[in-house]
Amino acid sequence: MDALHRSGCPINLTLEVLGDRWSLIIIRDIMFGNRRHFRELLQHSEEGIASNILADRLKRLMERGLLTRSDDPTHKQKAIYSLTEMAIELVPILAQMGAWGRRHLPASEELSIRAQLLEEGGRPLWDDVMDELRAVHLGKALPPDTPSVLGRLTEAYLEVAARNRAGEA
Amino acid sequence: MDALHRSGCPINLTLEVLGDRWSLIIIRDIMFGNRRHFRELLQHSEEGIASNILADRLKRLMERGLLTRSDDPTHKQKAIYSLTEMAIELVPILAQMGAWGRRHLPASEELSIRAQLLEEGGRPLWDDVMDELRAVHLGKALPPDTPSVLGRLTEAYLEVAARNRAGEA
């Protein structure tokens, strides 16, 4: 193995790219929250990511081929981040991590509903999610009138969040 | 959310437990290499884990409920590490990470063959692997004459390794 990598094991290589506590959090927010600007990723962060860590991880994810950055045509001074095909294909890993975390760790109902739907939907749903992400991030065309699966996941989340707020009121 | 966790998102919680560059490497070695003693984990490490890091991560994995330690009945002075049910259920995440790493990163053939077989076998194979791990680590009985899937994965690995060594000679 070359000096760049600890070993050629595919699990090890994946951990070398993604094995820190923030990289997959950022990809999750871009993927499921459609947060495409630095400021959104910073201000809406559930985990309270620090500005310097966010900047560092975005840079690293670009260097490693998981994100691209371009000028946002609607906001002249803002950069917009997009997932690459390599990052989009992380959907099954994130779905399995969500399923495992929901089962074994103290996950909140509100932040678990999307993980639950992804788990229940299984591979066919993950494929639909990836196709929609390819449309959003890579500009690949979807068949007309394809219903938005990401929209459905977000609606389910907002519904649970609203119900919980009503319960608290 | 309590102060212990950054958020209640199940993906975040999973990363809080496993989001470092070594924890899943150790679980992989115990799971697929059946390395149960400290010395085996240290000396056979493909990635050259340092002794102090290995000790720290084993301790942390026990505290977090992924490993248990007991006295090895065959070696009086050696502790033996076992996976818990929670750790065994990481098989689908590790399988997806292996599949992704194999596709997108410079994985070596020798260290990829198990990932390839896991990917091709899909969910039914992962279930068999988990049942066998429950037998090995938790003492749950398997039906008599169940063929060893972990043995099959290891044989495939050894075959590729031997073929590559023959090619080099």
Interface residues (C-beta under 8 A of the other chain):
Chain A: M1 H5 R6 S7 G8 C9 P10 I11 N12 L13 T14 L15 E16 V17 G19 D20 R21 L24 I25 R28 E46 E47 G48 G65 M86 E89 L90 P92 I93 L94 Q96 M97 G98 A99 W100 G101 R102 R103 H104 L105 P106 A107 S108 E110 L111 S112 A115
Chain B: M1 H5 R6 S7 G8 C9 P10 I11 N12 L13 T14 L15 E16 V17 G19 D20 R21 L24 I25 R28 E46 E47 G48 G65 M86 E89 L90 P92 I93 L94 Q96 M97 G98 A99 W100 G101 R102 R103 H104 L105 P106 A107 S108 E110 L111 S112 A115
